[in-house]
Amino acid sequence: MNKIVKNELKALSELELISKVDDLRRELFSLRLHSKTSPLENFTQFKKLRRNIARTLTYLRQKNG
């Protein structure tokens, strides 16, 4: 998972941001399940996903107002 570019998030609408947050949370959940069933090679994926979720929620809150 690469870092989300700020310009991408600014261009998204409110509904698209909500969808993006849902997708990122699902990805984090599946990563957690995968880490419990088999060993992970790269644990920094957790940190990147959590930061991307926070970044996306920040832009969503700015759109709301």
C-alpha positions in Angstrom: 0.0 0.0 0.0 1.5 3.3 -1.1 1.1 6.6 0.6 -2.1 8.3 -0.6 -1.3 11.5 -2.4 -2.9 14.6 -0.9 -4.0 16.0 -4.3 -5.9 12.7 -4.9 -7.8 13.2 -1.7 -8.6 16.8 -2.3 -10.2 15.9 -5.6 -12.5 13.3 -4.2 -16.1 14.0 -3.2 -17.6 13.2 0.2 -19.1 9.9 -0.9 -15.8 8.8 -2.6 -13.9 9.6 0.6 -16.4 7.6 2.7 -15.9 4.7 0.3 -12.1 5.1 0.5 -12.2 4.9 4.3 -14.4 1.8 4.1 -12.0 0.1 1.7 -8.9 1.0 3.8 -10.6 -0.3 6.9 -11.5 -3.6 5.2 -7.9 -3.9 4.0 -6.6 -3.3 7.6 -9.1 -6.0 8.8 -7.9 -8.5 6.3 -4.3 -7.8 7.0 -5.0 -8.4 10.7 -6.6 -11.7 9.9 -3.8 -12.7 7.6 -1.2 -11.8 10.3 -2.9 -14.2 12.8 -3.0 -17.1 10.4 0.4 -16.8 8.9 3.5 -14.7 9.6 3.9 -11.3 7.9 7.0 -10.2 6.2 6.4 -6.5 6.6 4.7 -5.1 9.8 5.0 -1.5 8.6 1.9 -2.2 6.5 -0.2 -1.7 9.6 1.2 1.7 10.3 0.8 2.8 6.7 -2.8 1.7 6.6 -3.7 3.4 9.9 -2.1 6.7 8.7 -3.9 6.5 5.3 -7.2 6.0 7.2 -6.5 9.0 9.4 -5.4 11.1 6.4 -8.6 10.3 4.6 -10.8 11.0 7.6 -9.1 14.4 8.0 -10.0 15.4 4.4 -13.5 14.1 4.9 -14.0 16.2 8.0 -12.6 19.2 6.2 -15.2 18.7 3.4 -18.0 18.5 6.0 -16.9 21.7 7.4 
